[in-house]
């Protein structure tokens, strides 16, 4: 029987002359070769001691120490050569999670510019026009100042300084609020993704601007404006009589008009992609609506639909394609407004004109909201409540009469 010379448990001499050390643990067997027996023994001893002191949440796998944390964004796992490094990472991460300040360590230096690019790509639920507005606000107002900053380094003071710079350059309050709202939404998503410990826009606000009251034209002004717009006067009359948005009207096709039922189906509008390309898309409220047509409107629309296919546009330009809003505004509307000296009048005034005339004849607010295609009655009331001022006295007088005579 051969003599067992220097026989140590878990260590053996290989034919190559190297010493192989083995350690058995819950994840299986682990071995390593060394030129010297002492080195093999030291490695074996150190690994066994590390396995004994290894805390919960850290395990030995594939010759590495694997630490796992249940972070707000899911399970985060990281591997280490050294157990002490794994313990330190695990402890720091656990403290952050407990305090609510967790930040994904693998993306800790991600900049606002990089993250906003991903954020924009993932916003598939918004329209192309809104997307184009977001991209413009980012490129013009947000990223030039804050884009290079990491998400973790942006502070409340940085946000306030950024807004102050925009104010100094003459940026209006509406644009300021929109840009701040966009930045807040991006940082909220970054916070939920574990990329920053707080939203730096929290507590920052912009002084509320007094909302301008909607203005409207008189029936006489509408007629004069239609006459000044020449061959597109019928478009002016349609906008004032139906409250359509200009790009809804320009998207109308012959098939949208039911002459037998005297109805107009509003199913699409002209909008833009993030690259600025004009396309047909859903209406602003994302819902189709049907508008009843008066005899006057039917008579106005019939000549525009004659000899056209159902897919042809009602209002067309010189080439037969859909009339372009920019061209109509520059070539016809702006000139007509100047000629009539109607200061500050915009095309959107015609939509307000429709609302004002409906209010004047006593239409219920719910009906007005439905005709205009507002997403809620609240929007209708907020926009046109000033046209109800003074009504309270008349209605209370009627109530008093009713109570007296009843």
N, C-alpha and C positions, 0 to 999 in steps of 0.2 A: 504494500500500500504506500503510495507516494506521500512524502512529508508535506505538511501544510506550512509553508514558510511565509511569514508575514501575511497570513490570510486575514483580510478585514471584511466584514459583512458589507455587501453591496459594492465591493471594489474588486476588480480582477485585472490580471495582467494579460494583455492581448498578444497574439503572435507577432504583431508589429513592434512590440516593445513598449507601447503606450499603456497607460493605466485608464481603465474605464470605471467611472463611478455611476451608480444607479440609485435612484430614489423612487419609491412607490408612494403615490398619493391618490386622492379620490378621482382625479381626472385621468389616472393611468400611470404608466411607467415613464420615467424621464432619465436619460443618461447623457454623459459627456465624457470625452476622452482628454487625457492630459499626459504630458511627457514625464511628470514626476508624481509619485504616489502621494506625497504630501499635499500637492495642489488638488488632486482628486479628492482626498479626504477633507480638505478645507471647503471645497465647493459643496460636497455632500452635506457636511455639517451645517454650513450656512443656509442651504436650501431647506433642510429639515427644520431649522430654527425659524426661518421665515414662514414656513407652512404652519408652524405651531402658533405664531403670533399674528397670522393673517386675519384681519377682521372680517366681519360679515359685509357683503357688498363687493368683496374683492376675491377673485379666484385665480388659480394657476391654470393656464391653458396655452398649449403650443409654445412652451418655454418662456411665456410672458405672463406678467401680472395683469389681469383684466379687471378694471373697475367699472361698475355700472351704477348710474344714477337715474332715478325716476324724476325727470325734470318736467316742468309744465308743458314742454313741447314733445314729450315722449321719453323713451328710454335712451340715455346717452351712454355709450360704452367707449372706453379708451384703454389702450394697452401700454404697458411700461416694462422696461428692463429691470428697474429697481423697485422693490416693494415700498420703500419709504416715499418715493415719488408718487406711487399710486395712492398711498394712504393720504398724502398731503392734498393731492387733487381731489380725492373723494371727500375729504373733510371740508375743503374750501367750497366745493360744489354743494354739499349738504347744507352748509351754513347759508349760502346764497339762496337756495331753494326755501329754507325755513324763513328767511328774512324777506322773501319775495323780490330778490335782486338778481335772480338767475340770468346769466348771459351765456349763450352757446360759445364755448371756448374756441371752437374751430372757426367761428365767423366773427370773432370779437373785434377785428379791425375793419369790418365791412363799411364802406362809405355810403353816405346818403345817395350819391349818384348811382352807384352800382345797385343798391337795393331798390331805388325808385324805378330803375329800368325793368327789374323783375316784377315789381308791383304793377306797373303799367301793362306789361304783357299778360298778366293774370286777371286783369279787370275785363273779362269777356262779357260781363252783363251790362256794360254801359254802351251807349250809342257812339257811332264814329265821331259825331259832332262834339259830344262831351269829351271824348278821348282827345280830340284835337285841341280842345281848350286846356285839358290837363297838361298835355305835352308842351303847349305854348307857355303856360304858367311856370312849369318846371324850368324850361330852357331860358326864359326871359327873366323871371323874378326870383326863383328859389336856388337853382343849382349854381349860378355864378358866384353866389356868396357862401352857401352852405354845402354844396355838392361834394367838395373834397374832404369834408369832416367825417370822421367815423361816427356811426350811430351812437356809440357809447360816449362820445366826447361832446356832443351838442348839448349845451346847457340852456336854461331858461334865459340867462343873460344874453346868450348868442342870438336867440330868437328875437328878443326885444331890440337888440342892436340891428339885426337884419331888417326888421320892420321900420325902425327909425331911418335907416339908409334909404329904404324905398320911399318913405314919406318925403325925405329931402330931395329926391329926384323927381317928385311930382306925381307919383303913382296915386290914383284915386282910392277912396275908401272902399268902394265896391270890389275893386281888384285886390286890395289889401286883404279884405275879409275872405275872398275866394282863395287866395294864395295861402293864407293861414289855415283855412279849412282843409285844403289839400295836404299841406305839410302835416297837420294834425292826424289826418287819416293814414298817411304813410307811416308815421311814427307809431300810431296805434297798432298797425299790422306788425311792425318791427318788434314792438313790445310783446305782442302775442306770440311771435315766433322765437322769442328768447334772444333777441339781438341787441336789446338795450334794457336797462333797468328801470327806466321811467320815460314818460313822454314829456319832452322839454317844452312843449307848447301849453302844458297845463297851467292854468291861471293867467294866460296871456289873452287879452281881448283887445278889440279895436272899438273906439267910440262909435256908437250906432249913428248912422246917418239918417236924418229925417227923410223918410221915403217920399218921393215926389208923387203927388196925386195925379192919377190918370186924367188925361184931358181928351175931349172929344170935339168933333166938328158938328155944326148944325146941318140939317138936311139941305139947306141952300148952299152951304160950303161944299158939301159932298157933290152936288150937281155941278157946281162951278169947277171943282177939281176934275171931275170926270170929263167935262167938256174940254179942259185944258190938256188932258192926257190923250186926246184924239182917239185913235183906233183901239187904244187900251182903256178907254173910259169904262167899258163894261166890266173890266177887272176891278176898278175902283168901286163901282156900284155893288158888285158881288161881295167884296170885302166888308163894306158898310152894312149890307143887308143880312149877312150870314155870320159875321164875326170870325170867319176863317183866318188863320195865320197865313201870311203871304206865301210861304213855301208849301202849305197845304193846298192853296188855291192853284199854284203853278204846277202841282203834281196831279191835278184832276185829269181824269181820262173820260172819254165819252161814255164808257161802260159804267162809270160811277153815277150817272144820272138816270133815274127812273122817271121818265116823263109821264108814264101812265099813273104812277102812284104819287107823283110830285115830291120825290125825295132825292136827296143827294147823299151819297155814301162817302165819308171821309175816311180813307183807309191807309193813306201814305203821305209822306212829306219828303221834300228834298233835304238831304243832310250831307255831311261830309265825313270822310274817313280821317284817320289821324294824319294821313299824308296830304290831306287837302283835296282829295278827289270827291267830286259831287256824285252822290248816289241816291236812289230812292230807298227810304227806310220807313220804320214805324212812326206813327204820330208821337208827339211829345208825351202824351199820357200813356202811350203803348197800347191804346185801345181804339178800335174803330168806333165811329159814331155816325148816326143818321140824322140829317137835318131836313125838315120839311121845307119845301120851296113854295113861295107865293106865286100867284099868276104872273106877276111882274118879272120875277126871276126866271120862271120857265120861258117866258117870251124873250128874255135877254139871252138865255143859254141856247135856245133852239137853233138860231143861225150859226152859232159857233160849233154845233155838233153835226150839222148837216154835211152829208157827203164824206163823213169820216168813219173809220173803223173804230170798234169799241176800245182798242188799245191806243188810239191816237189821243194826244193831249188836247185839252180844250183851248188853252192859251199857248200860242206858238210864236216863235221868232221868225225872222226873215227866211231862214233855211228850212222851216217846217218842223224843227225840233221844239222841245218844250221851251217856253219863254224863260230866259235867264233873269233871276232876280236882280243881280248887279246891273245888268244892261238896262232893264226896265227902270230901275231907280235912277240911274245916271241920265239916261236919255229922255225919260218922260216925267217921272214923278218929281224929281228935284227941280227941274225947269218949271213945271206947273206950279209948284209951291212958291217959287220965287216970283213968278209972274203974278200970282194972286196975293203976294205979300202975306202969306200965312206963316209967320215966324215960328220956327222950331217944330213945325208939324212933321211927323214921321209917318211911315206907312202903318205902323202899329196903332196910330190914332184911329184908324178906320175900324179896328177891332173894338177899341174903347167906344167908338161911336155907336156900334151895334148894341153894346151893353147899355149905354146911356139911354138910347131910345127905347129899349125894352123896359128899363126901369121906369122911364117916364110914362109908359102906357100901362104900368102896373103888373108886369110879368113876375111870377114868383121867382125868388132867388134860385130855387132848385132848377127851374126851367132854364134860366140864364146860364147857370153853371153847366148844364147838360149841352146846351147849344154851343157854348164856347169851348167845350172839351176840357174843362178844368178837372184835375185829378181829385179835387175835393171842393165842397162848398166853402170851406174856410178860405181858400185862395180867392174865390169870387168876392166874398165879403171883405177881405183885407184890401183887395184892389179897388173895389167900387163903393165901399161903405160911405164915403164922403158925399155921394150922390143921394144918400138917404137922409142927410142932415136936414132938419126942419120938418121931417115927416111926423115926428112924435107928437107935436102939437095938434096936427090935423087928426091923427088917429085917436088921440086921447079925447078930443072933442067929439068924435064919432062914438067912442065908447061911452062918454058921459050922456050923450043923447039916447043911446041904446038903453042904458041903465034907467034913465028917467022915464022913457016911454014904455019900457018893458014891464 
